[in-house]
Amino acid sequence: MRRSTLRRLGLLDKVLEKQGSLSSTPRGRSFAEVGLPGGSEDLSLDDPRLQPLNPDLSFPDQINLNYQSPTTISFNWVTGNYTRAAQQDKLPELDPALAPPSIVKFGQQAGLLTSSASGAATSYSQFYTGPIAVQYVSGYIHKVTVSNLSPDTTYFYTVGDGATRNSPQLSFKTLQAVGPTFRPYRIAVYADPGETANTTVTVDHIQQSNSDLHIHIGDYVYADNYCSDGTFNCRQTFQPRWDSTFRLFQKLWSKVPFAGIAGNHEIETQSDGRTFVSWNARSNFAKSHQGAQDWYAISAPGVRMIFMNQYLPYTAGTDQYNFVVAELAKVDRSVTPWLFVLFHSPWYVSYMTHYKEWECLRAVYEDIFYANGVDIIMHGHIHAYERIQRVYNYNLDACAPSYLIIGDGGNREKLYTTFADVPPNCPRPTANCPSFQNGSYCYDSQPPWSAYREPSFGHATLDMLDANTAVWQWHRNQDDEAVVTDSYTYKRLNSAQCPNRAQRPGSPCSDPAFPNPCFNAFGDSQACCSTGCPAMPGPVPYCGGNPEPIPGQDLILGKQYARVITTSSPGPVPSTPAPTAGVPAPAPGATTPTGTTSAPTGTTSAPTGTTSAPTGSTSAPTGTTSAPTGTTSAPTGTTSAPTGTTSSPTPAPTTDARGIPRGTTCDPYSSLPNQCFNSNGDFYVCCAGQCPSAPGPNASC
């Protein structure tokens, strides 16, 4: 049965629910039902679990492996103790020239470490002023990146100076090679752990999960809960908490590589204005721009992951925005069928704390993520657990991303226990792009998109079974690791079910907000890369990449909209106008039921002014789209125009999706029959005659 028919009969969501796209009635537990204390304080710095590997700090300590790819791992460790001084002047950082050598020895057999690699060591400082200011300088932080490792291979290694000051022999296993075919493997996912008694349970359970890769979604350390002298209630940080936290996690991170992103507790603004200093100094993840790891993308078997930092500029035109848009466009679904995005703070959350705080971020990226078919978006920040259904613009949508909140690692700020939909918990609307659903800022019960929520500490695992199936499991700390409190099987939807999940060639000229607007193959005047615009629309539609169109369809991305052009019809296909804000583009080939407006479940209907076809009229053939907003369908009893002509009496749209006037000249470069461009570079269905060779002043056939 066709998708449009299922939609009309109200059965589509039931079918997709069985396929793992949507789940059933919202579930969860209140804090009263959980019946546990809200949290605990940080462990004492003399706790045995926070001590170095070797009392002699000239030996390696805080060993951790940063994942960059199945063949590239960064080995990081610290030697020497930190320095603190109660003074107003900044302490000098350690001289890298005086650091001991940074050497990794490794091999595929225990005791036979026949390969080696070297790196460098640096240190960092934290600077504060004020009556209780205590300055800090770290020990030497060593980083060695080893490439050309073999995938799916166990390696034994030591780190140190390569002579007399080395770590014990440790081991880890690289992931399988990146590709669509792989054996099932497990990813451990957690955030906001800190270093409390609850954290130690989280760490122990994660260790028992036998995961192959760890993902940390921010807020590693809560050093900014302290003053620089270790007391409370001032806007400084107590940096020794970084050293102790990395010692607590050493038993995980020295054996299983991890990737992570910064959260708000990593900002740590210093008196001289510097931010993210500690996090950057201690990590060595993949680099995205200018040698920085502020945001980046990595691949694992079957999945591409994009890590964002929402605490750095992210709006249209910023470096981070440009990076994210370009990365989304480069995703090759034939290699990495799954697509994840990770950033610390969620925009969908039903807890009172941080409710709707990131609506401005949602306004920038939700349409882009939807248009690119992102499968799952993961967060921390909320000190509780919540699994969120596939949702778009606060409406269930089987083609939208699913969201996961796993900020329940155990930190000292304790659990978030109240829901925004339980009176009187609804917070007052903030200035952060507030949104209202049916006139209300909060719901009067658990939102339909909230699948499961519970204020308990824990962690999660994601079992990547194959290119189409992944199993999410959430484990509470109060249970044994083997106990699964919430689980869900994700079924990746294909392009036939959701056109936004289609593979697209190359990197599209995607955002008219960028400078240097270029023509693409369809003649749209959209922004492209910073240099090298083509002189005119041509067979290469993108700034680099495969020039060949997708057989059957192409997805054109633009700011705040996505529209699908189908090519299955033998005749000309009118372009689809941009949907109303918040309404995704219709699926290709979808027909409009008699008397109704075609829209996916969870979206709003077309605005007033769109008149549906009267009963008895003949709908457009498969592959065409309905008339644009503001026009009326053909009168009763009429049929669509013959192939090669413009439908009559329905007028052609006068503007494109961005409001640019359209013409009726033909585009010889389009893969669609008789698609033409005008002097503005817009494409539209034209007559069957010859198209002009380039955009020009003649806007006719």
C-alpha positions in Angstrom: 0.0 0.0 0.0 1.3 3.5 -0.9 2.7 5.7 1.9 0.2 8.4 1.0 -2.7 6.0 1.3 -1.5 4.8 4.6 -1.2 8.4 5.7 -4.8 9.1 4.6 -6.1 6.1 6.4 -4.2 7.1 9.6 -2.2 3.8 9.4 1.2 5.1 8.5 2.4 5.7 12.1 1.2 2.2 13.1 3.2 0.6 10.3 6.3 2.7 11.2 5.8 1.9 14.8 6.1 -1.8 14.0 9.2 -1.0 11.9 10.8 0.7 14.9 10.2 4.2 13.9 7.8 5.3 16.6 7.1 3.7 20.0 3.9 3.5 21.9 2.4 5.4 24.9 4.8 7.6 26.9 6.1 5.8 30.0 8.4 6.6 32.9 8.7 7.0 36.7 8.5 10.0 38.9 11.2 10.7 41.5 8.8 9.6 44.2 8.4 6.2 42.5 12.1 5.8 42.1 12.5 6.3 45.9 16.2 7.1 46.0 18.3 10.0 47.3 18.9 12.8 44.8 22.6 12.5 44.7 25.9 12.8 46.6 28.9 15.1 46.9 32.2 14.7 45.1 34.6 12.1 46.6 37.3 13.3 48.8 40.6 13.9 46.9 42.3 11.3 49.2 39.7 8.6 48.2 41.6 5.5 47.0 39.7 5.5 43.7 41.2 9.0 42.8 44.8 8.1 43.4 47.5 7.9 40.6 48.6 4.6 39.1 52.1 5.1 40.7 52.8 7.3 43.8 55.9 8.4 41.8 54.3 11.0 39.5 57.2 10.9 37.2 55.5 7.8 35.9 52.6 8.1 33.5 49.2 8.7 35.0 45.6 9.6 33.8 46.1 7.4 30.7 43.3 7.7 28.1 42.8 6.8 24.5 41.0 9.2 22.2 39.2 7.7 19.2 39.7 9.3 15.8 39.0 6.3 13.5 39.4 2.5 13.5 43.0 3.1 12.4 43.9 6.2 14.3 44.1 6.6 18.1 45.5 9.3 20.3 47.4 8.2 23.5 47.3 10.8 26.2 48.7 10.8 29.7 50.2 13.1 32.4 53.5 13.1 34.2 54.5 15.3 37.1 52.3 17.0 39.6 50.3 20.1 39.2 51.5 23.4 40.9 49.2 25.8 42.9 50.0 29.1 44.4 47.9 31.6 46.3 48.8 34.8 44.4 47.4 37.3 42.0 49.9 36.8 39.2 49.5 34.0 36.6 51.9 31.1 37.1 54.1 30.3 34.1 53.3 27.1 32.2 55.9 24.4 32.0 58.6 24.5 29.4 57.8 21.9 26.7 61.6 21.6 26.0 62.1 20.2 29.5 59.3 17.6 29.3 60.3 13.9 29.3 59.9 12.1 26.0 56.4 11.1 24.9 56.7 7.6 23.6 54.2 4.9 22.8 55.4 1.3 22.3 52.9 -1.1 20.9 52.5 -4.5 19.2 50.0 -7.2 18.5 51.4 -9.7 21.0 51.8 -9.2 24.7 55.4 -8.5 25.6 56.4 -7.9 21.9 56.0 -4.2 21.5 57.9 -3.9 18.3 56.5 -0.6 17.1 56.8 2.9 18.6 55.5 6.4 18.0 56.4 9.7 19.6 54.6 12.9 20.3 54.9 16.0 22.4 54.0 17.4 25.9 52.5 20.7 27.0 50.9 22.1 30.1 48.2 24.7 30.8 47.4 27.3 33.4 44.2 28.5 35.1 44.3 32.2 36.0 42.0 34.0 38.5 42.1 37.2 40.4 40.4 38.2 43.6 40.9 37.8 47.3 40.9 34.0 47.3 42.6 33.4 43.9 44.8 30.3 43.7 46.7 29.8 40.4 47.1 26.4 38.8 49.5 24.9 36.3 49.1 21.3 35.2 51.7 18.7 35.0 53.0 17.7 31.5 50.2 16.4 29.3 51.6 14.0 26.7 49.8 13.3 23.4 50.9 10.8 20.8 48.7 10.1 17.7 49.2 6.7 16.2 47.9 6.1 12.7 47.9 3.2 10.3 46.7 0.7 12.9 44.9 -2.4 11.7 41.2 -2.4 12.2 39.6 -5.1 14.4 42.9 -5.9 16.1 44.0 -6.1 19.7 47.1 -4.0 20.5 49.3 -4.1 23.6 51.0 -0.9 24.6 53.0 1.1 27.1 53.3 4.9 27.4 56.1 6.9 28.9 59.6 8.1 28.2 60.5 4.8 26.4 63.2 4.0 28.8 62.8 3.9 32.6 59.5 5.7 33.2 56.8 3.7 31.5 53.3 2.6 32.3 52.4 -1.0 32.9 51.5 -2.9 29.7 47.9 -2.3 28.7 45.7 -3.3 25.8 42.8 -2.2 23.7 41.1 -3.3 20.5 40.5 -1.2 17.4 37.1 -1.1 15.8 36.2 -2.9 12.6 36.8 -1.0 9.4 34.3 1.7 8.5 31.7 0.4 6.0 28.0 -0.7 5.7 28.8 -4.3 6.6 30.0 -5.2 10.1 29.6 -7.5 13.0 27.5 -6.3 15.9 29.4 -4.0 18.2 28.6 -1.9 21.3 28.9 1.8 22.1 28.7 2.9 25.7 27.0 6.4 26.0 27.1 8.6 29.1 27.4 12.3 30.2 27.6 14.5 33.2 29.4 12.0 35.5 31.6 14.1 37.8 33.2 12.0 40.6 30.7 11.1 43.3 29.8 7.8 44.8 27.1 7.6 42.2 29.7 8.1 39.5 31.8 5.2 40.7 28.8 2.9 40.2 28.3 4.3 36.7 32.0 3.7 36.0 31.8 0.1 37.3 28.7 -0.6 35.2 30.2 0.8 32.1 33.2 -1.4 32.6 31.0 -4.4 32.9 29.2 -3.5 29.6 32.1 -4.7 27.6 31.7 -1.9 25.1 33.9 -1.4 22.0 33.7 2.4 22.0 32.8 5.1 24.5 30.9 8.3 23.8 31.0 11.1 26.4 28.5 13.9 25.7 30.0 16.5 27.9 30.4 17.8 31.5 33.3 15.6 32.4 34.3 17.5 35.6 32.5 19.9 37.9 35.6 21.9 38.8 33.6 25.1 38.2 31.4 24.3 41.1 34.3 25.4 43.3 36.5 28.4 44.0 40.1 28.1 43.0 41.0 27.4 46.6 38.7 24.4 46.8 35.8 26.2 48.6 32.4 27.0 47.1 30.3 29.9 45.9 32.5 31.9 43.6 32.9 31.9 39.8 36.2 30.1 39.6 37.4 26.5 39.2 39.3 24.0 41.3 41.5 22.3 38.7 42.8 19.4 40.8 39.3 17.9 40.1 40.3 17.4 36.5 43.3 15.3 37.6 41.2 13.2 40.0 38.3 12.6 37.5 40.7 11.4 34.8 42.2 9.0 37.4 38.7 7.7 38.2 38.0 7.0 34.5 41.5 5.7 33.8 40.4 2.1 34.1 37.9 2.7 31.3 39.7 5.1 29.0 43.0 3.3 29.0 41.4 0.1 27.7 38.6 1.4 25.4 39.0 4.5 23.2 36.4 7.2 23.6 35.2 10.3 21.8 33.6 13.3 23.4 32.4 16.8 23.2 32.5 19.7 25.7 29.6 20.7 27.9 28.8 23.9 29.8 31.0 22.8 32.7 34.0 22.7 30.4 33.7 26.4 29.5 35.6 27.5 32.7 36.0 31.2 31.9 39.2 32.5 33.3 40.0 36.0 34.5 41.8 36.7 31.2 38.8 35.6 29.2 40.1 32.2 28.0 37.6 29.4 27.8 37.7 25.6 27.3 41.4 25.6 28.2 41.4 22.5 30.4 39.3 20.4 28.1 41.3 21.3 25.0 44.6 20.7 26.8 43.6 17.2 28.1 41.9 15.9 24.9 43.0 15.1 21.4 40.0 14.2 19.4 39.6 14.6 15.6 40.3 18.1 14.3 37.8 20.1 12.3 39.4 23.5 11.6 42.6 25.3 12.4 43.8 22.3 14.3 40.9 22.6 16.8 38.6 20.0 18.2 35.8 22.4 19.1 33.5 20.5 16.7 34.4 17.5 14.5 33.1 14.4 12.8 34.2 10.7 13.0 33.2 7.5 11.5 32.7 4.1 13.1 31.4 0.9 11.4 28.2 1.8 9.7 27.8 5.3 11.3 28.9 8.9 10.9 28.9 11.0 14.0 29.0 14.8 14.1 30.0 16.4 17.4 28.9 20.1 18.0 29.7 22.6 20.7 26.6 24.8 21.2 28.6 27.0 23.7 30.6 28.5 20.8 29.0 30.5 17.9 26.7 28.3 15.9 24.3 30.5 13.9 24.3 30.7 10.1 27.6 31.9 8.6 29.7 30.9 11.6 32.6 28.4 11.2 30.7 25.8 13.2 27.5 26.2 11.1 29.5 25.9 7.9 31.2 22.8 9.1 28.0 21.1 10.2 26.3 21.8 6.9 29.3 20.7 4.9 29.7 17.5 6.9 26.0 16.6 6.5 26.3 17.0 2.8 29.3 14.8 2.6 27.7 11.8 4.4 27.9 8.8 2.2 25.0 6.5 3.2 26.5 3.7 1.1 29.4 3.7 3.6 27.9 4.9 6.8 24.1 4.3 6.6 23.5 5.7 10.1 23.9 9.4 10.9 24.2 10.7 14.5 24.6 14.2 15.9 25.8 14.8 19.4 25.8 18.1 21.4 25.5 18.6 25.1 22.2 20.4 25.9 18.9 19.2 24.4 16.2 21.3 22.8 13.6 18.6 23.4 13.2 17.8 27.1 10.2 17.4 29.4 12.0 18.1 32.7 11.4 21.5 34.3 15.1 22.3 34.6 16.5 23.6 31.3 13.0 23.3 29.7 13.1 24.9 26.2 16.4 26.7 26.9 17.8 25.9 23.5 14.9 26.8 21.2 17.2 29.3 19.3 19.5 26.4 18.5 16.5 24.4 17.3 15.5 27.2 15.1 18.8 27.1 13.3 19.4 23.3 13.0 16.2 21.3 13.2 15.2 21.8 9.6 18.7 21.1 8.5 18.9 17.8 10.5 15.5 16.8 9.2 16.4 17.5 5.6 19.5 15.4 5.9 17.8 12.5 7.5 19.7 12.4 10.8 18.8 9.2 12.6 19.6 9.9 16.3 20.6 13.0 18.3 22.2 12.5 21.7 22.6 14.8 24.6 23.6 15.1 28.3 23.0 18.2 30.5 19.7 17.0 32.0 20.7 15.1 35.2 18.2 12.3 34.5 17.2 10.0 31.7 14.8 10.6 28.8 14.2 8.8 25.5 12.4 10.9 23.0 10.5 9.6 19.9 11.1 10.8 16.4 9.8 14.3 16.6 9.8 17.4 14.3 8.6 20.8 15.4 7.1 19.2 18.5 5.0 16.8 16.5 5.6 13.1 16.0 7.1 12.4 12.6 8.3 9.0 11.5 11.0 10.6 9.3 12.5 12.8 12.0 15.4 12.1 14.3 15.0 10.4 17.6 16.5 12.1 20.7 18.3 10.6 23.6 19.1 12.3 26.9 21.7 10.6 29.1 23.0 13.2 31.5 22.6 10.9 34.4 26.2 10.0 35.0 26.1 10.8 38.7 27.5 14.3 39.3 27.3 16.3 42.5 24.6 18.6 41.2 22.2 15.8 41.8 19.2 14.5 39.9 16.6 16.6 38.1 13.4 15.3 39.6 10.5 17.6 38.4 8.7 17.5 35.1 7.5 20.7 33.3 4.1 19.2 32.7 3.3 18.6 36.4 1.7 21.8 37.9 3.0 24.1 39.1 6.4 23.3 37.5 5.9 25.0 34.1 8.7 27.6 33.9 8.0 31.1 32.6 8.8 31.5 28.9 12.3 32.8 28.4 13.7 35.1 25.8 15.4 32.2 24.1 13.1 31.9 21.0 10.1 30.7 23.1 7.7 28.3 21.3 4.1 27.4 22.1 2.2 24.3 21.1 -1.6 24.8 20.8 -1.1 28.1 22.6 0.6 26.5 25.6 4.2 26.8 26.7 4.0 23.5 28.7 2.0 20.3 28.2 -0.6 19.2 30.7 0.8 15.6 30.8 3.8 13.8 29.6 4.3 15.0 26.0 3.5 12.4 23.3 7.1 12.6 22.0 8.5 11.6 25.5 8.8 7.9 25.2 10.4 7.1 28.6 11.7 9.3 31.4 13.1 8.6 34.8 15.2 10.7 37.3 17.8 8.0 38.1 21.5 7.8 37.6 22.9 5.4 35.0 24.3 5.0 31.5 23.3 3.5 28.2 24.6 1.2 25.5 23.9 1.2 21.8 24.3 -2.1 20.0 25.0 -1.5 16.3 23.7 -4.7 14.8 23.8 -3.9 11.1 23.1 -1.2 8.6 19.4 -1.1 9.5 19.1 -2.1 13.2 20.5 -0.7 16.4 19.4 -1.5 20.0 19.4 1.2 22.7 19.5 0.0 26.4 19.4 2.2 29.5 20.8 0.8 32.8 20.0 2.3 36.1 22.7 2.5 38.8 20.5 0.9 41.5 20.2 -2.3 39.4 22.8 -4.7 38.3 24.4 -4.0 35.0 22.6 -6.9 33.4 19.2 -5.3 34.2 17.8 -3.1 31.4 15.3 -0.5 32.5 14.4 1.0 29.1 15.2 -0.4 25.7 14.3 0.4 22.1 15.1 -1.1 18.8 15.8 1.5 16.1 15.1 0.5 12.5 16.7 2.9 10.1 14.2 4.1 7.5 15.1 4.1 3.9 14.6 6.7 1.2 11.4 5.0 0.0 9.9 5.6 3.4 11.5 8.9 4.1 13.0 10.9 1.1 15.1 12.9 3.5 17.2 9.8 4.1 18.3 9.5 0.5 21.9 9.4 -0.5 22.9 12.7 -2.2 26.0 13.2 -4.3 28.6 15.7 -3.4 28.3 18.8 -1.2 25.3 20.9 -2.1 25.2 24.7 -2.4 23.0 24.6 0.6 22.5 27.9 2.3 21.6 31.3 0.7 22.9 33.0 3.9 26.4 32.2 2.9 28.4 34.7 0.9 29.4 33.9 -2.7 26.1 32.5 -4.0 26.5 30.1 -6.9 24.3 28.2 -9.4 23.8 24.5 -8.9 22.7 22.1 -11.5 19.1 23.0 -11.1 19.8 26.7 -11.6 19.0 27.7 -8.1 21.0 30.7 -6.9 22.2 29.2 -3.7 25.4 29.7 -1.6 28.2 27.4 -2.4 31.8 27.0 -1.2 33.9 30.2 -0.6 35.6 30.0 -4.0 35.2 28.5 -7.4 31.6 29.2 -8.3 30.7 27.9 -11.8 30.0 30.5 -14.4 26.6 29.1 -15.1 24.4 26.1 -14.2 26.1 23.0 -15.5 26.5 19.3 -15.2 28.5 19.6 -12.0 25.9 20.7 -9.4 28.1 21.1 -6.4 31.4 22.5 -5.3 33.2 19.2 -5.7 31.7 15.7 -5.5 29.9 13.4 -7.9 28.1 15.3 -10.6 25.7 12.5 -11.4 22.1 13.0 -10.0 20.4 10.3 -8.0 18.3 8.1 -10.2 14.7 8.9 -9.4 15.2 11.9 -7.1 17.4 14.7 -5.8 17.1 16.6 -2.6 17.8 20.3 -2.7 18.7 21.8 0.7 18.1 25.4 1.7 17.9 27.4 4.8 14.9 26.4 6.8 13.5 24.2 4.1 13.9 21.1 2.0 12.2 20.1 -1.1 12.2 17.0 -3.2 12.2 16.9 -7.0 11.1 13.5 -8.3 12.2 12.2 -11.7 10.1 9.1 -12.0 7.4 10.7 -14.1 7.9 10.6 -17.9 6.6 14.1 -18.2 7.8 17.4 -16.7 7.6 17.8 -13.0 6.8 21.1 -11.4 9.0 22.2 -8.6 7.8 21.9 -5.1 7.5 25.2 -3.2 9.1 25.5 0.2 6.8 24.2 3.0 5.3 26.4 5.5 7.7 27.0 8.4 7.9 23.9 10.5 6.3 21.6 7.8 8.6 19.2 6.1 8.4 18.7 2.3 6.0 16.0 1.2 7.3 12.6 0.1 7.8 12.3 -3.7 4.8 10.9 -5.5 2.5 11.5 -2.5 -1.0 12.4 -3.6 -3.4 14.7 -1.8 -6.5 13.0 -0.5 -9.8 14.4 -1.7 -10.7 17.5 0.3 -7.5 17.4 2.5 -4.1 18.9 2.4 -1.2 16.5 2.1 1.0 16.6 5.1 3.0 14.1 7.2 1.7 13.1 10.5 2.5 15.7 13.1 2.8 18.6 10.7 0.3 21.4 10.3 -2.0 21.7 7.4 -1.5 24.1 4.5 -2.2 27.7 5.4 -5.5 29.4 4.5 -5.6 30.2 0.8 -4.8 26.7 -0.5 -8.0 25.2 -2.0 -8.0 21.4 -2.4 -9.4 19.9 -5.6 -13.2 19.6 -5.6 -14.8 16.2 -5.6 -14.6 14.6 -8.9 -11.4 16.2 -10.2 -8.6 14.1 -11.4 -5.4 14.2 -9.3 -2.0 14.8 -10.8 -0.1 11.8 -12.1 2.3 10.0 -9.9 5.5 12.0 -9.5 4.0 15.5 -9.6 3.3 17.7 -6.7 0.2 19.6 -5.7 -0.4 23.2 -6.6 1.6 25.7 -4.5 0.2 27.6 -1.6 -2.2 30.3 -2.8 -3.4 28.6 -6.0 -6.4 26.5 -6.7 -6.6 23.1 -8.2 -8.1 22.5 -11.7 -11.9 22.7 -11.9 -14.1 19.7 -11.5 -13.7 17.2 -14.3 -10.4 18.6 -15.7 -7.3 16.5 -16.1 -3.7 17.5 -15.9 -2.0 19.0 -18.9 -0.3 16.7 -21.5 3.3 15.8 -21.0 5.6 18.7 -22.1 3.3 21.5 -21.3 2.5 23.5 -18.2 -0.7 22.4 -16.4 -3.7 24.6 -17.2 -5.6 26.5 -15.9 -3.4 26.2 -12.8 -0.9 29.1 -13.0 2.8 28.6 -12.6 4.2 29.7 -9.3 5.5 33.3 -9.6 8.4 32.9 -7.1 10.7 30.1 -6.0 11.1 28.9 -2.4 13.0 32.0 -1.5 10.6 34.5 -3.1 12.7 35.1 -6.2 10.6 35.6 -9.3 10.4 32.7 -11.6 10.6 32.6 -15.4 9.8 29.9 -17.9 13.0 29.3 -19.8 14.4 25.8 -20.1 17.5 24.2 -18.5 19.5 22.0 -20.8 21.7 20.9 -17.9 19.0 19.4 -15.8 18.5 15.6 -15.6 14.8 16.2 -15.7 13.1 16.5 -19.1 12.5 20.1 -20.3 13.6 21.7 -17.0 14.8 25.2 -17.8 16.4 28.1 -16.0 15.5 31.8 -16.3 17.6 34.9 -15.9 17.5 34.5 -12.2 18.9 30.9 -12.5 15.6 29.4 -11.3 14.4 26.1 -12.8 10.9 25.4 -13.8 8.9 23.2 -16.2 8.8 24.8 -19.6 7.5 24.0 -23.0 8.7 21.1 -25.1 10.8 23.4 -27.2 14.5 24.2 -27.0 16.0 25.7 -23.9 18.4 28.6 -24.0 22.1 27.8 -23.5 22.5 30.1 -20.4 20.5 32.3 -18.1 19.7 35.5 -19.9 17.2 38.4 -20.2 14.8 36.3 -22.3 12.5 34.6 -19.7 10.5 32.6 -22.2 10.9 29.5 -24.4 
